[in-house]
Amino acid sequence: MLYLASAMNNQLLSVLGKAIRQVREDRQISQDQLATKAELDRSYVSSIENGKRNVSIQNLAKIAHSLGVSLTELVQLAEDRL
């Protein structure tokens, strides 16, 4: 059961990261620009986009705001990928 929960968590992180990358690239914003605007480190943004970090709701809100989308839109985009 623990393995299943871990696999699901990894999938969630992956689709969320891909959704963030998609919106960022659609807006032609670099990772560095996004990180600066969201007041986050570029390597942290990269690790989120690669599904390697479990991002806090506060940082997710910063990213969404910096991308010009609502937190709801960003999460919905990720959910649509599941």
C-alpha positions as CSV (number, residue, x, y, z in Angstrom):
1,M,0.0,0.0,0.0
2,L,2.8,2.4,0.8
3,Y,4.4,1.8,-2.6
4,L,1.1,2.6,-4.3
5,A,0.8,5.9,-2.3
6,S,4.4,6.8,-3.2
7,A,3.8,6.0,-6.9
8,M,0.6,8.2,-6.9
9,N,2.5,11.0,-5.2
10,N,5.3,10.8,-7.8
11,Q,2.7,11.0,-10.6
12,L,1.0,14.0,-9.0
13,L,4.3,15.8,-8.7
14,S,5.2,15.0,-12.3
15,V,1.9,16.2,-13.8
16,L,2.0,19.4,-11.7
17,G,5.5,20.1,-12.9
18,K,4.6,19.5,-16.5
19,A,1.6,21.8,-16.2
20,I,3.8,24.6,-14.8
21,R,6.3,24.1,-17.6
22,Q,3.6,24.1,-20.2
23,V,2.1,27.4,-19.0
24,R,5.6,28.9,-18.6
25,E,6.6,27.9,-22.1
26,D,3.3,29.1,-23.6
27,R,4.0,32.5,-22.1
28,Q,7.6,32.4,-23.4
29,I,9.1,32.9,-19.9
30,S,12.4,31.3,-18.9
31,Q,12.8,29.4,-15.7
32,D,15.1,32.2,-14.5
33,Q,12.5,34.8,-15.2
34,L,9.8,32.8,-13.4
35,A,12.1,32.2,-10.5
36,T,12.9,35.9,-10.2
37,K,9.3,37.0,-10.4
38,A,8.1,34.3,-7.9
39,E,11.1,35.1,-5.6
40,L,12.3,31.5,-5.8
41,D,15.6,29.9,-6.8
42,R,15.9,28.8,-10.4
43,S,17.1,25.3,-9.4
44,Y,14.0,25.0,-7.2
45,V,11.7,25.9,-10.1
46,S,13.5,23.4,-12.2
47,S,13.1,20.6,-9.7
48,I,9.4,21.4,-9.4
49,E,9.0,21.2,-13.2
50,N,10.8,17.9,-13.2
51,G,8.5,16.4,-10.5
52,K,11.3,16.1,-8.0
53,R,10.0,18.6,-5.3
54,N,6.8,18.6,-3.3
55,V,6.0,22.3,-3.7
56,S,4.2,24.1,-0.8
57,I,0.9,25.7,-1.5
58,Q,2.5,29.1,-0.8
59,N,5.1,28.6,-3.5
60,L,2.6,27.1,-5.9
61,A,0.5,30.3,-5.4
62,K,3.6,32.4,-6.1
63,I,4.3,30.5,-9.3
64,A,0.7,30.7,-10.5
65,H,0.6,34.5,-9.8
66,S,3.9,34.9,-11.6
67,L,2.6,33.0,-14.6
68,G,-0.6,35.1,-14.7
69,V,-3.0,32.2,-13.9
70,S,-5.0,31.4,-10.9
71,L,-4.0,28.7,-8.5
72,T,-7.2,26.9,-9.5
73,E,-6.3,27.0,-13.2
74,L,-2.9,25.6,-12.6
75,V,-4.1,22.8,-10.5
76,Q,-6.9,22.1,-13.0
77,L,-4.4,21.9,-15.8
78,A,-2.4,19.3,-13.8
79,E,-5.5,17.4,-12.9
80,D,-6.6,17.2,-16.5
81,R,-3.3,15.4,-17.2
82,L,-4.0,12.6,-14.7
